[in-house]
Amino acid sequence: MDSRTRIDMVRFAQPSALADSLSLGANGTPAILAVAGALAIAAGALPLHYSAIFVIAVPLLLLAWTVPRVGLVLFLLSIPFSSWTKVTLGEFDVTATDVLVGILLSSWLGRGIARQQLRVSGGPIVGIALALLGAALLSSLAAVDFPDAVKELIKLAEMIAMAIYAASVLTGPDDTRVVLLALIAAGAAEAMVGLYQFVTGSGPEAFAIGPFMRAYGDFAQPNGLAGYLAMILPFGVVLSVLPRPGWPTGWHRGLIIAATLIIAVGLVATLSRGGWLGSAAGLAVMALLWSAATRRALMFAIAGVAVAVVVASVGVLPLALIERVGVVFEYFRVFDVRTVAVTPTNFALVERMAHWQAAWTMAMDHPLIGVGPGNYEAAYPSYAVGQWVEPLGHAHNYYLNTFAEMGVIGLTLLLAFMATIFVRIATGIARAGASLARVWPNETASDDRRDMLRRAALVGALGGALTLSVHNSFDNIFVHGIGVQFGLILGLVEVWCMGFRGGLAPERETDRSTPGTSRAHRG
């Protein structure tokens, strides 16, 4: 038995009535007309602007429920633009992303129950994530602001649910292609929003650095946009350099390369030092793994950085950009903010350190289970350092933030969660052939295009996870739906590690060496 957890319900000879109702053929036309009539009546009873939204959104959501692949694409496209659809219900904000998560999960569960066969796959990543959720539930007992704790619990539960969904449903190579294309398309679209802000100077004064306006997109702040783009960039890179027998080819590759370049430039335009550091770390490790050619390119890149430092030292680059990059090295120095003179250049750095100190003191006072998930802001006034009285929502270090909110139990499980992700991905790459260079020195040497896609996707996932881990050392990147997107990727990691099988649209190809045997079942 492999590492996936499976639950298979008994398959009966005859499909149930519910299963029939989920597959509308010609006989389903009256039902469709009835639903359409009901929607028209409901839309007519609403104010005009709500009616327009209703008329557009409801058919899309119905389509997402009946055609899961459409729902999957809409889900991924909704993440960067979810602020457009935010609705506040009491203490909670609901976006189109949350609704689409519910639609994808209910559609999968509904079909499984209707067909009386439900396959649930997990793996070691899901297992440790469930333990982390248990720790969050325990910590919520200490929460001062319980609604904030519930919000964090929901975010974590959504991430786990999407990981299970992906591992159970998105098991075919076409599913991987759809996800990667939708990710890159959404990333490029959001990057263009950020680039427009950067070029036109459109944005809050607080985001201006010298002559530059930091790109922030629809994330309300530049670091969130940087975290989102930096997670997607590695997948664009691996698809752009995937050898010709793999995928994509022709004009598809050209579009992916163009979109990847837009994402990369958008990331630069955020002027997010944490995003830059995380992306540099992720791409460097990917280059080390990919091939001898990329390892040589990495050496040239390092040399290029050295040249840039020299050029900056003689004043060729804009002063604001030099100061922005130069202060990065201060990230690695711990200091007492009460002894530092605050300047416009070091303001963000000192503010971040003030929140690190507050989080550390908070954790020391509540070492076992913390102050409760999502309760850093509620507890902050008692731990504010000096002039830094604004809580900002989190500690600007996800690990310290977790230590403060969930104590040593939560922090230990978080580190175990991240370690499990890296071990799992490394194991998958090893199973797929360890070194990509060993498999692809010659385009005709590949044994299977699907294996090439799996290896490339795993290397991209490694780069994305490493980027996220590094960036989270200076911020909290699990915002704006990024966490639930990360969950989907983690579920796909399990698929890529174990090999493709079936999926939303099973492959038509068969193994040439064994007629009638699907190649999707090969590891």
Secondary structure as the mmCIF struct_conf table of DSSP 4:
data_model
#
loop_
_struct_conf.conf_type_id
_struct_conf.id
_struct_conf.beg_label_comp_id
_struct_conf.beg_label_asym_id
_struct_conf.beg_label_seq_id
_struct_conf.end_label_comp_id
_struct_conf.end_label_asym_id
_struct_conf.end_label_seq_id
BEND BEND1 SER A 3 SER A 3
HELX_LH_PP_P HELX_LH_PP_P1 MET A 9 PHE A 12
BEND BEND2 ALA A 13 GLN A 14
HELX_LH_PP_P HELX_LH_PP_P2 PRO A 15 SER A 16
HELX_RH_AL_P HELX_RH_AL_P1 ALA A 17 SER A 21
TURN_TY1_P TURN_TY1_P1 LEU A 22 LEU A 22
BEND BEND3 SER A 23 SER A 23
HELX_RH_3T_P HELX_RH_3T_P1 ALA A 26 GLY A 28
HELX_RH_AL_P HELX_RH_AL_P2 THR A 29 GLY A 44
TURN_TY1_P TURN_TY1_P2 ALA A 45 ALA A 45
BEND BEND4 LEU A 46 LEU A 46
HELX_RH_AL_P HELX_RH_AL_P3 LEU A 48 THR A 66
BEND BEND5 VAL A 67 VAL A 67
HELX_RH_AL_P HELX_RH_AL_P4 PRO A 68 SER A 78
TURN_TY1_P TURN_TY1_P3 ILE A 79 PHE A 81
HELX_RH_3T_P HELX_RH_3T_P2 SER A 82 THR A 85
STRN STRN1 VAL A 87 LEU A 89
TURN_TY1_P TURN_TY1_P4 GLY A 90 GLU A 91
STRN STRN2 PHE A 92 VAL A 94
HELX_RH_AL_P HELX_RH_AL_P5 ALA A 96 ALA A 114
TURN_TY1_P TURN_TY1_P5 ARG A 115 GLN A 116
HELX_RH_AL_P HELX_RH_AL_P6 PRO A 124 SER A 139
HELX_RH_3T_P HELX_RH_3T_P3 SER A 140 ALA A 142
BEND BEND6 VAL A 144 ASP A 145
HELX_RH_AL_P HELX_RH_AL_P7 PHE A 146 VAL A 169
BEND BEND7 GLY A 172 GLY A 172
HELX_RH_AL_P HELX_RH_AL_P8 PRO A 173 THR A 200
TURN_TY1_P TURN_TY1_P6 GLY A 201 GLY A 201
BEND BEND8 GLY A 203 GLY A 203
HELX_RH_3T_P HELX_RH_3T_P4 GLU A 205 PHE A 207
STRN STRN3 ALA A 208 ILE A 209
TURN_TY1_P TURN_TY1_P7 GLY A 210 PRO A 211
STRN STRN4 PHE A 212 MET A 213
TURN_TY1_P TURN_TY1_P8 GLY A 217 ALA A 220
BEND BEND9 GLN A 221 GLN A 221
HELX_RH_AL_P HELX_RH_AL_P9 PRO A 222 VAL A 241
TURN_TY1_P TURN_TY1_P9 ARG A 244 PRO A 245
BEND BEND10 GLY A 246 TRP A 247
HELX_RH_AL_P HELX_RH_AL_P10 GLY A 250 ALA A 269
TURN_TY1_P TURN_TY1_P10 THR A 270 LEU A 271
HELX_RH_AL_P HELX_RH_AL_P11 ARG A 273 TRP A 290
HELX_RH_AL_P HELX_RH_AL_P12 ALA A 292 SER A 313
TURN_TY1_P TURN_TY1_P11 VAL A 314 GLY A 315
BEND BEND11 LEU A 317 LEU A 317
HELX_RH_AL_P HELX_RH_AL_P13 LEU A 319 GLY A 326
HELX_RH_3T_P HELX_RH_3T_P5 VAL A 327 PHE A 332
HELX_RH_3T_P HELX_RH_3T_P6 VAL A 337 THR A 339
BEND BEND12 VAL A 340 VAL A 340
TURN_TY1_P TURN_TY1_P12 PRO A 344 ASN A 346
HELX_RH_AL_P HELX_RH_AL_P14 PHE A 347 ASP A 365
BEND BEND13 HIS A 366 HIS A 366
TURN_TY1_P TURN_TY1_P13 PRO A 367 ILE A 369
BEND BEND14 VAL A 371 VAL A 371
TURN_TY1_P TURN_TY1_P14 PRO A 373 GLY A 374
HELX_RH_AL_P HELX_RH_AL_P15 TYR A 376 ALA A 379
HELX_RH_3T_P HELX_RH_3T_P7 TYR A 380 SER A 382
TURN_TY1_P TURN_TY1_P15 TYR A 383 TYR A 383
STRN STRN5 VAL A 385 VAL A 385
TURN_TY1_P TURN_TY1_P16 GLY A 386 GLN A 387
STRN STRN6 TRP A 388 TRP A 388
BEND BEND15 GLY A 393 HIS A 394
BEND BEND16 HIS A 396 ASN A 397
HELX_RH_AL_P HELX_RH_AL_P16 TYR A 398 ALA A 432
TURN_TY1_P TURN_TY1_P17 GLY A 433 GLY A 433
BEND BEND17 ALA A 434 ALA A 434
HELX_RH_AL_P HELX_RH_AL_P17 LEU A 436 VAL A 439
BEND BEND18 PRO A 441 ASN A 442
HELX_RH_3T_P HELX_RH_3T_P8 GLU A 443 ALA A 445
BEND BEND19 ASP A 447 ASP A 447
HELX_RH_AL_P HELX_RH_AL_P18 ARG A 449 HIS A 471
TURN_TY1_P TURN_TY1_P18 ASN A 472 PHE A 474
BEND BEND20 ASP A 475 ASP A 475
TURN_TY1_P TURN_TY1_P19 HIS A 480 GLY A 481
HELX_RH_AL_P HELX_RH_AL_P19 ILE A 482 MET A 498
BEND BEND21 LEU A 504 ALA A 505
BEND BEND22 ARG A 512 THR A 514
TURN_TY1_P TURN_TY1_P20 PRO A 515 GLY A 516
HELX_RH_3T_P HELX_RH_3T_P9 ARG A 519 HIS A 521
#
